[in-house]
Amino acid sequence: MPEMDGLAVVEALKSDPATRGIPVVAFTSGTAAEANRLVRAGCIGFIPKPFEPGSLPELVAGFLRATVARDRRVVAPPRSRPATAH
């Protein structure tokens, strides 16, 4: 990208309240350290390049399923303890 690199895009998206909640999956041909920086900046994951184009829908769907599952987790309220007789 001529104007911004992927890390700058992720940082911009995650710093804006209007776009902060959008799940971001990065495509990268960079090193593992560069991919980890993307994840630390807010990506839900990354897809290393090159990849098989036919596999793209399933790769992205897997990330989105994981994100939706994480967002739908419900923490059960603490159980109330039965009253004890005094």
OpenMM code with the backbone's topology and positions (N, CA, C; nanometers):
from openmm import Vec3, app, unit

residues = "MET PRO GLU MET ASP GLY LEU ALA VAL VAL GLU ALA LEU LYS SER ASP PRO ALA THR ARG GLY ILE PRO VAL VAL ALA PHE THR SER GLY THR ALA ALA GLU ALA ASN ARG LEU VAL ARG ALA GLY CYS ILE GLY PHE ILE PRO LYS PRO PHE GLU PRO GLY SER LEU PRO GLU LEU VAL ALA GLY PHE LEU ARG ALA THR VAL ALA ARG ASP ARG ARG VAL VAL ALA PRO PRO ARG SER ARG PRO ALA THR ALA HIS".split()
positions = [
    Vec3(0.0844, -0.1172, 0.0000),
    Vec3(0.0000, 0.0000, 0.0000),
    Vec3(0.0894, 0.1241, 0.0000),
    Vec3(0.0702, 0.2103, -0.0932),
    Vec3(0.1613, 0.3234, -0.1049),
    Vec3(0.1494, 0.4270, 0.0077),
    Vec3(0.0301, 0.4536, 0.0573),
    Vec3(0.0104, 0.5587, 0.1576),
    Vec3(0.0352, 0.5092, 0.3000),
    Vec3(-0.0127, 0.3906, 0.3302),
    Vec3(-0.0032, 0.3346, 0.4659),
    Vec3(0.0324, 0.1867, 0.4549),
    Vec3(0.1084, 0.1368, 0.5520),
    Vec3(0.1300, -0.0069, 0.5548),
    Vec3(0.0166, -0.0705, 0.6367),
    Vec3(0.0128, -0.2018, 0.6383),
    Vec3(-0.0946, -0.2728, 0.7074),
    Vec3(-0.1028, -0.2407, 0.8543),
    Vec3(0.0111, -0.2264, 0.9197),
    Vec3(0.0120, -0.1950, 1.0619),
    Vec3(-0.0520, -0.0587, 1.0867),
    Vec3(-0.0203, 0.0397, 1.0031),
    Vec3(-0.0796, 0.1730, 1.0182),
    Vec3(-0.2307, 0.1680, 0.9972),
    Vec3(-0.2760, 0.0870, 0.9025),
    Vec3(-0.4196, 0.0746, 0.8783),
    Vec3(-0.4886, 0.0147, 1.0004),
    Vec3(-0.4321, -0.0929, 1.0557),
    Vec3(-0.4922, -0.1574, 1.1732),
    Vec3(-0.4951, -0.0593, 1.2905),
    Vec3(-0.3853, 0.0100, 1.3125),
    Vec3(-0.3808, 0.1067, 1.4225),
    Vec3(-0.4850, 0.2161, 1.4042),
    Vec3(-0.5030, 0.2633, 1.2811),
    Vec3(-0.6031, 0.3670, 1.2544),
    Vec3(-0.7445, 0.3136, 1.2790),
    Vec3(-0.7723, 0.1926, 1.2310),
    Vec3(-0.9046, 0.1338, 1.2521),
    Vec3(-0.9342, 0.1148, 1.4001),
    Vec3(-0.8375, 0.0648, 1.4741),
    Vec3(-0.8594, 0.0344, 1.6153),
    Vec3(-0.8602, 0.1593, 1.7038),
    Vec3(-0.8096, 0.2709, 1.6543),
    Vec3(-0.8103, 0.3930, 1.7341),
    Vec3(-0.9385, 0.4739, 1.7147),
    Vec3(-1.0176, 0.4393, 1.6145),
    Vec3(-1.1405, 0.5121, 1.5847),
    Vec3(-1.2598, 0.4371, 1.6448),
    Vec3(-1.3357, 0.5004, 1.7351),
    Vec3(-1.4499, 0.4312, 1.7962),
    Vec3(-1.5504, 0.3764, 1.6935),
    Vec3(-1.5608, 0.4394, 1.5781),
    Vec3(-1.6556, 0.3947, 1.4763),
    Vec3(-1.6130, 0.2652, 1.4094),
    Vec3(-1.4835, 0.2346, 1.4089),
    Vec3(-1.4339, 0.1148, 1.3404),
    Vec3(-1.3630, 0.0177, 1.4342),
    Vec3(-1.3523, 0.0520, 1.5593),
    Vec3(-1.2779, -0.0292, 1.6560),
    Vec3(-1.3266, -0.1735, 1.6637),
    Vec3(-1.4571, -0.1948, 1.6512),
    Vec3(-1.5127, -0.3291, 1.6683),
    Vec3(-1.5100, -0.4155, 1.5437),
    Vec3(-1.4622, -0.3637, 1.4328),
    Vec3(-1.4586, -0.4417, 1.3088),
    Vec3(-1.3457, -0.5439, 1.3164),
    Vec3(-1.3767, -0.6729, 1.2977),
    Vec3(-1.2692, -0.7723, 1.2987),
    Vec3(-1.1778, -0.7522, 1.1768),
    Vec3(-1.0480, -0.7527, 1.2001),
    Vec3(-0.9499, -0.7324, 1.0928),
    Vec3(-0.8627, -0.8564, 1.0812),
    Vec3(-0.8549, -0.9090, 0.9602),
    Vec3(-0.7640, -1.0189, 0.9282),
    Vec3(-0.6625, -0.9627, 0.8301),
    Vec3(-0.5357, -0.9762, 0.8613),
    Vec3(-0.4302, -0.9214, 0.7763),
    Vec3(-0.3756, -1.0287, 0.6826),
    Vec3(-0.3379, -0.9848, 0.5651),
    Vec3(-0.2648, -1.0688, 0.4707),
    Vec3(-0.1215, -1.0194, 0.4753),
    Vec3(-0.0265, -1.1088, 0.4978),
    Vec3(0.1108, -1.0634, 0.5091),
    Vec3(0.2092, -1.1626, 0.4486),
    Vec3(0.3126, -1.1073, 0.3891),
    Vec3(0.4247, -1.1900, 0.3441),
    Vec3(0.5447, -1.1614, 0.4335),
    Vec3(0.5195, -1.0898, 0.5433),
    Vec3(0.6258, -1.0517, 0.6351),
    Vec3(0.6689, -1.1658, 0.7257),
    Vec3(0.7571, -1.1318, 0.8159),
    Vec3(0.8096, -1.2287, 0.9119),
    Vec3(0.7065, -1.2564, 1.0202),
    Vec3(0.7330, -1.3563, 1.1004),
    Vec3(0.6456, -1.3874, 1.2132),
    Vec3(0.6389, -1.2685, 1.3093),
    Vec3(0.7513, -1.2003, 1.3287),
    Vec3(0.7522, -1.0832, 1.4180),
    Vec3(0.6600, -0.9739, 1.3641),
    Vec3(0.6613, -0.9532, 1.2329),
    Vec3(0.5732, -0.8524, 1.1729),
    Vec3(0.4264, -0.8935, 1.1865),
    Vec3(0.3981, -1.0201, 1.1663),
    Vec3(0.2614, -1.0692, 1.1822),
    Vec3(0.2158, -1.0545, 1.3264),
    Vec3(0.3039, -1.0815, 1.4209),
    Vec3(0.2688, -1.0659, 1.5627),
    Vec3(0.2407, -0.9209, 1.5977),
    Vec3(0.3119, -0.8265, 1.5360),
    Vec3(0.2841, -0.6843, 1.5586),
    Vec3(0.1427, -0.6502, 1.5110),
    Vec3(0.1019, -0.7081, 1.3986),
    Vec3(-0.0344, -0.6857, 1.3492),
    Vec3(-0.1385, -0.7369, 1.4489),
    Vec3(-0.1136, -0.8541, 1.5032),
    Vec3(-0.2064, -0.9114, 1.6012),
    Vec3(-0.2094, -0.8258, 1.7273),
    Vec3(-0.0946, -0.7837, 1.7751),
    Vec3(-0.0908, -0.6977, 1.8941),
    Vec3(-0.1607, -0.5640, 1.8693),
    Vec3(-0.1596, -0.5170, 1.7448),
    Vec3(-0.2261, -0.3910, 1.7100),
    Vec3(-0.3775, -0.4064, 1.7028),
    Vec3(-0.4262, -0.5306, 1.6955),
    Vec3(-0.5704, -0.5498, 1.6965),
    Vec3(-0.6268, -0.6449, 1.5933),
    Vec3(-0.5439, -0.7020, 1.5074),
    Vec3(-0.5941, -0.8019, 1.4120),
    Vec3(-0.6404, -0.9249, 1.4886),
    Vec3(-0.7444, -0.9897, 1.4375),
    Vec3(-0.7861, -1.1154, 1.5005),
    Vec3(-0.6989, -1.2297, 1.4529),
    Vec3(-0.6193, -1.2043, 1.3509),
    Vec3(-0.5274, -1.3039, 1.2988),
    Vec3(-0.4709, -1.2582, 1.1664),
    Vec3(-0.3932, -1.3451, 1.1059),
    Vec3(-0.3335, -1.3101, 0.9779),
    Vec3(-0.3275, -1.4330, 0.8887),
    Vec3(-0.3254, -1.4077, 0.7600),
    Vec3(-0.3129, -1.5122, 0.6596),
    Vec3(-0.1804, -1.4881, 0.5882),
    Vec3(-0.0894, -1.5841, 0.5961),
    Vec3(0.0399, -1.5645, 0.5303),
    Vec3(0.0273, -1.5753, 0.3787),
    Vec3(0.1003, -1.4897, 0.3092),
    Vec3(0.1061, -1.4953, 0.1619),
    Vec3(0.2315, -1.5710, 0.1230),
    Vec3(0.2299, -1.6450, 0.0174),
    Vec3(0.1159, -1.6677, -0.0713),
    Vec3(0.0186, -1.7682, -0.0109),
    Vec3(-0.1040, -1.7633, -0.0567),
    Vec3(-0.2053, -1.8597, -0.0153),
    Vec3(-0.2817, -1.9018, -0.1393),
    Vec3(-0.3500, -2.0118, -0.1293),
    Vec3(-0.4304, -2.0617, -0.2403),
    Vec3(-0.5591, -1.9801, -0.2466),
    Vec3(-0.5834, -1.9060, -0.3536),
    Vec3(-0.7019, -1.8198, -0.3612),
    Vec3(-0.8331, -1.8920, -0.3321),
    Vec3(-0.8447, -2.0166, -0.3738),
    Vec3(-0.9676, -2.0914, -0.3477),
    Vec3(-0.9930, -2.1171, -0.2006),
    Vec3(-0.8886, -2.1092, -0.1190),
    Vec3(-0.9037, -2.1345, 0.0241),
    Vec3(-0.9417, -2.0084, 0.1025),
    Vec3(-0.9390, -1.8937, 0.0381),
    Vec3(-0.9626, -1.7671, 0.1074),
    Vec3(-1.0976, -1.7610, 0.1793),
    Vec3(-1.2088, -1.7958, 0.1155),
    Vec3(-1.3364, -1.7858, 0.1881),
    Vec3(-1.3380, -1.8667, 0.3173),
    Vec3(-1.2838, -1.9872, 0.3137),
    Vec3(-1.2839, -2.0698, 0.4351),
    Vec3(-1.1877, -2.0157, 0.5399),
    Vec3(-1.0745, -1.9626, 0.4981),
    Vec3(-0.9801, -1.9032, 0.5942),
    Vec3(-1.0443, -1.7857, 0.6679),
    Vec3(-1.1055, -1.6963, 0.5928),
    Vec3(-1.1703, -1.5795, 0.6541),
    Vec3(-1.2885, -1.6236, 0.7400),
    Vec3(-1.3664, -1.7186, 0.6917),
    Vec3(-1.4804, -1.7684, 0.7686),
    Vec3(-1.4351, -1.8268, 0.9022),
    Vec3(-1.3225, -1.8956, 0.9031),
    Vec3(-1.2709, -1.9512, 1.0281),
    Vec3(-1.2382, -1.8425, 1.1301),
    Vec3(-1.1762, -1.7359, 1.0835),
    Vec3(-1.1477, -1.6238, 1.1744),
    Vec3(-1.2767, -1.5611, 1.2254),
    Vec3(-1.3725, -1.5429, 1.1373),
    Vec3(-1.4981, -1.4806, 1.1784),
    Vec3(-1.5763, -1.5696, 1.2740),
    Vec3(-1.5761, -1.7012, 1.2505),
    Vec3(-1.6441, -1.7924, 1.3438),
    Vec3(-1.5820, -1.7818, 1.4821),
    Vec3(-1.4500, -1.7780, 1.4871),
    Vec3(-1.3822, -1.7675, 1.6164),
    Vec3(-1.4165, -1.6359, 1.6846),
    Vec3(-1.4250, -1.5294, 1.6080),
    Vec3(-1.4571, -1.3984, 1.6642),
    Vec3(-1.6000, -1.3947, 1.7153),
    Vec3(-1.6932, -1.4453, 1.6369),
    Vec3(-1.8334, -1.4457, 1.6780),
    Vec3(-1.8501, -1.5324, 1.8018),
    Vec3(-1.7857, -1.6480, 1.8049),
    Vec3(-1.7953, -1.7360, 1.9214),
    Vec3(-1.7404, -1.6664, 2.0451),
    Vec3(-1.6287, -1.5967, 2.0305),
    Vec3(-1.5696, -1.5252, 2.1438),
    Vec3(-1.6633, -1.4156, 2.1914),
    Vec3(-1.7241, -1.3420, 2.0988),
    Vec3(-1.8126, -1.2319, 2.1348),
    Vec3(-1.9434, -1.2792, 2.1951),
    Vec3(-1.9814, -1.4020, 2.1675),
    Vec3(-2.1084, -1.4541, 2.2192),
    Vec3(-2.0928, -1.5278, 2.3513),
    Vec3(-1.9704, -1.5442, 2.3980),
    Vec3(-1.9511, -1.6129, 2.5260),
    Vec3(-2.0252, -1.5369, 2.6340),
    Vec3(-2.0933, -1.6122, 2.7142),
    Vec3(-2.1681, -1.5522, 2.8235),
    Vec3(-2.1105, -1.6049, 2.9529),
    Vec3(-2.0835, -1.5156, 3.0417),
    Vec3(-2.0341, -1.5559, 3.1722),
    Vec3(-2.1545, -1.5772, 3.2610),
    Vec3(-2.1623, -1.6960, 3.3177),
    Vec3(-2.2755, -1.7271, 3.4048),
    Vec3(-2.2656, -1.6459, 3.5330),
    Vec3(-2.3792, -1.5955, 3.5790),
    Vec3(-2.3760, -1.5216, 3.7058),
    Vec3(-2.3420, -1.6172, 3.8188),
    Vec3(-2.2850, -1.5654, 3.9257),
    Vec3(-2.2520, -1.6545, 4.0376),
    Vec3(-2.3784, -1.7179, 4.0936),
    Vec3(-2.3651, -1.8423, 4.1310),
    Vec3(-2.4802, -1.9121, 4.1886),
    Vec3(-2.5069, -1.8577, 4.3276),
    Vec3(-2.6368, -1.8435, 4.3579),
    Vec3(-2.6677, -1.7995, 4.4933),
    Vec3(-2.6577, -1.9211, 4.5853),
    Vec3(-2.6106, -1.8963, 4.7019),
    Vec3(-2.5970, -2.0057, 4.7994),
    Vec3(-2.7283, -2.0220, 4.8736),
    Vec3(-2.7643, -2.1445, 4.9034),
    Vec3(-2.8889, -2.1642, 4.9777),
    Vec3(-2.8775, -2.1014, 5.1161),
    Vec3(-2.9862, -2.0462, 5.1601),
    Vec3(-2.9870, -1.9841, 5.2931),
    Vec3(-2.9685, -2.0922, 5.3986),
    Vec3(-2.8932, -2.0584, 5.4987),
    Vec3(-2.8720, -2.1543, 5.6084),
    Vec3(-2.9564, -2.1120, 5.7268),
    Vec3(-3.0092, -2.2104, 5.7951),
    Vec3(-3.0930, -2.1831, 5.9134),
    Vec3(-3.0039, -2.1447, 6.0293),
    Vec3(-3.0475, -2.0469, 6.1045),
    Vec3(-2.9708, -2.0034, 6.2237),
    Vec3(-3.0346, -2.0518, 6.3477),
] * unit.nanometer
topology = app.Topology()
chain = topology.addChain("A")
for resn in residues:
    res = topology.addResidue(resn, chain)
    for name in ("N", "CA", "C"):
        topology.addAtom(name, app.Element.getBySymbol(name[0]), res)
